[in-house]
Structures are given as structure tokens and as C-alpha cells.
Amino acid sequence: MLRPCLFLDRDGIIIQDTGYPFRESDLVLIPEVLPLIRWAKQKGWFVIVVSNQSGVARGIFTEQDLETFTEHLKHRLREEGGEPDAWYYCPFHEKGSVEAYKMKSDLRKPRPGLVLKALSDFPIDLEKSIMVGDKLSDVIELDGLKTFLIGGRYPLDPYPHVFSSHPDLLAFLKIEFP
């Protein structure tokens, strides 16, 4: 049976975007994401993280560093009662310095590759799913997926579905997705 999914960007939505975070000391959880994750879980939705991680392609950290950091983050979220069902990331960037990762990829948001991977792994009802991010690149190029952005450090004009905070978005979702 198909279920809706709450797709979440990582940096700026789950953790503070400190500029290529990959060390455990870089992990600064945004606690306001927890009620959002819990809301989706209580409704029977999947919660899946989709994240561009060009720090790998840029040589700032390795894929192993990224996986280790993700394990720390998973553990922290599990402790807080807000664990996502899956994590997908894109390590590629066409302007990277690490040859193996220096390429254009359909996995890199806003292209839909990460979401398409999730759709192949989970019985997701795309038409009832939503993506939450903090950049215009989080607006996935995929018909049927609604995207809501939370304002912060990036310009979001002219995107129409912008919220000032996680709690504001959650209040909206509770009304629009009862």
C-alpha cells in the first residue's frame, strides 16, 4: 500500500548548515525538526532525507567521513525520538576536485534522482508527499511532489511556499494534511 513521504533536506533543516559539516563536533541539531518528523511518523508517513553533499566531490571530506557523520546524526535523532526511515545523498558535483566525483549527476538536487531512488525502494505515494528544504535547489524537478521551504540563510524569491520557521510549517501541514 502506498504511503506519503516527508522528504527532508539535511543541512539547514535537520542540522544547522555550518558549511560542509562532517565532524561530530559540527553536528548541531535543529530541535524544531523533531516535531515535524514525529508528526509525519504518527500519520504513518515515511520520512526520508535527501541531501546534496558536494563536500565529497570538493575534497573537503570523504564518503566514509560522510557515512560516519550520518551515523552520529542517526543516533542523535533516534535518541530524540525522530529517526528518518532512510538517507540518500549525492556526493557528485561537476566543479569538484576529486576526479571520481567530478561529474554532473541526476542525483544532485534539484534533479530528481534521489527521490526516484527512494520511490524505487519504498511504496511512496508521490502525489501526497512533500519535500522540505531551505534552498531553491531543494525544489525537486518532479511533477507531483509539493515542496515547502523554510527561510533562513538563502534567498528564496520568487518561490511562493516559504515559511519562516519549522513550527510555522508544521502548523500549516496540520491544517492542510489532517
N, C-alpha and C positions, 0 to 999 in steps of 0.2 A: 504494500500500500504506500502510495506517495505521501510524503510529508513536506511541509515548508521547511526552509532553512534560513537561519540568520547567518549570513556571511559577514565576517568582521575583518577589517584591516588590522594589522598588529600595531605598528608604531603610530602613536597619536590617538589610538582608540583603546587598545588594551594596556599598552605601556606608554610612558612618555617618550616622545621622539627626541632623543638626546643626540642624534646624529650618528647613525650606524652603531647602535648598541649591540654588543656581542659578549661582553664580560658580565659575570654575575653581578658585579658592582654597578653595572649600567642599568640593571633591572629596576625600574621604578613603575610599579603597577598603578594604573589609574583605577582607583577603587569604585568609581561610578559605573564602570563597565560590568561589575558583578551583578547588580540588579537587572541589567539588560540581558545577560546570559541566563540568569535564573528565570526570568520571565519567559524567554524562549523555551527553555527546558521544561518548565511547568506546562507549557502549551503543547508539548510533545514535538517541538521543532528540533531539527538538527542545528548544531552550532559549529560552524567551520571557519577557520582562519585562512585567509588568502592574502599573501604578503609578497611584495617585491623586496628582494634582498640583494640589491646590486653591490653591496659591500663585498660579496664573494668575487664578482667579476672585476671589481676595482682593486682587489688585493688587500683590502682592509682586514678581512678575516676569512677563514677557510669554511668550507661546508661543514667540517667537523666542529669548528667553533660555533657555527650557527645551530647545529643539532644539539650541542651541549647546552647552549643558551636556551634553546626551546625546551629542553628537558627541565631546566631550572624554572622556567616560566610555567610549564605544565604543572609541576609540583606545587608552585605557589598558588596557582588558580585552583588546583584540587583542594589544597588546604583551606581556601576561602569559599569553597563550595560553588565554583563557577568554571568547571572544566569543559572546554570545547570537545566535540567529537573527533575532529580531525584538523590537521595543519597542512597547508600546501604553500610552497614558496617558490619564487622564481629567482635563481641565482645569476641569471644572464643579464648582460647589458651590452649594447653594441659599441659603447665607448669604454668598455672595460680594459684593464691592463693585463689580465690573466687570460692567455690565449684560449684555453679550453672553455671559458665562459664568455668570451667576447663575441657576441652574436645577437642578432635580432631574434626574439622568441615570441611565439604566440602565448606563452605562459606569462609574459610581462603585462601587468595591468596598464592600460585599460583593455588590452586584448583579452579575450575570454578563456584562454587556455586553462587557468587554474580552476575556474568554475566548471568548465567542461570536464576536467578530471574528476572533480567532486561529483558531478552528475553521473559519471560512469561508475563511481564507487558506492554511491548511496541512492536510495529511491527518493529523490528530491522532486517536489512539485515546484518547478521554477516560477510559474505564474503567481504563486502565493509566497514566494521567498523574497528576502530583502538583503541588500548589501549596505553596510555602514562603513564609511570611511571619513577621512579628513582632507582629502585632496581631490582635485578634478580627475586625476588618473585613477581614482577608485570607482569612477562611474564606468562600470564594465560594459563593453560593446557587445551586448547580448540582449536581443529582444525578449521582453517578458520579465526581466529582472529589474525590480524597483531599487533605486539607490537613494539613500539619505546620507547627508554629510553633516559632520559636526564641525563648526567653525573653530579655528584656532590659529595656527601659525602660517597658514597658506591662504592666498586669495582664492575665493570660491565664486566670484561673479563670472558669469551671469547665472549660475546653477540655481534653480528655483527651490530645491528641497534641502535647505540648510537650517540646522538647529544650533542654538547657542551652547548647548551642553548635553551630556548623556541623559540627565534627568528630564530635560525638555523633550528629547527624542522619545524616551520611554513613555512619558505621559501621552504623547501623540500616538504611539504604537498601541497603547492600551485602549485608546478610543477607536482607532482605525482598523485594528486587528484584534477584536474582542475574543 
